[in-house]
């Protein structure tokens, strides 16, 4: 099996990659959106905005809540 990033031989410690560097490159690609798993449904901007507002509201409430 070869490294999916550079094509080199894999190392057992970093499998399926050859090194920590290639593993980190792969992780960075997932995190910046270069890789994406397609969704079966279309995104609804209003639904996303509502979910973000709710999450922010909950976070604010948790921060402002007085300890017992």
N, C-alpha and C positions, 0 to 999 in steps of 0.2 A: 504494500500500500504506500502511496506517495502522499506527501503533504499537500492539502488542497490549496494552500496559499502559494508556495514556491515550487512545488513539485519534487522537493528533496525527499530523502529517506526519512521515515518517521522515527521518533524517539519514544520509547516506552513511556517515559515520564510525561510527555506532552501529547501523547497519541490522541487524535489522528494527525497532530502537527509534528514538525521536526524540532521546534524550539519554542521557548516562551514568547519570543518575538512574534512568530507566526500565529501563535494562539492569541496574543494581544491584538494583532492586526485583525484577526477574525472577529474578536469581541468588539473592537472599535467599529467594524463594518455593521454589526448588528445594532450597536448603540446609535450610530448616526443615520440609520435608516437605509444604508446601501443594500442590506438584505431585508426582506420583508416577507411575511407569510400573508398571502392574499386572503382577504376576507370574503365571505359569501354574501355579505350585505353591504349596501351603500351607506356611507357615513352621513348622518344627519347633523348639520352644524348646530342646530338649536339644541338637540339632545346632548351633544358634546359640551356646549356652553352651560347647560343646566347642570350637568354632572360636575363640571369644574367649579361652578359656583357653590354647589352643595359641599364639595370636598373642601373648598376654602372656608366655607361657613363652619363646617365641623372642626377644621383645624383651628380657626379663630376661637371658637367656643372652648376647645380643649386648652388653649393657651391662657384664656382669660378666666377659666374656672378656678375657684379658690380651693386649695387643698383642705381636706377635712381636718 
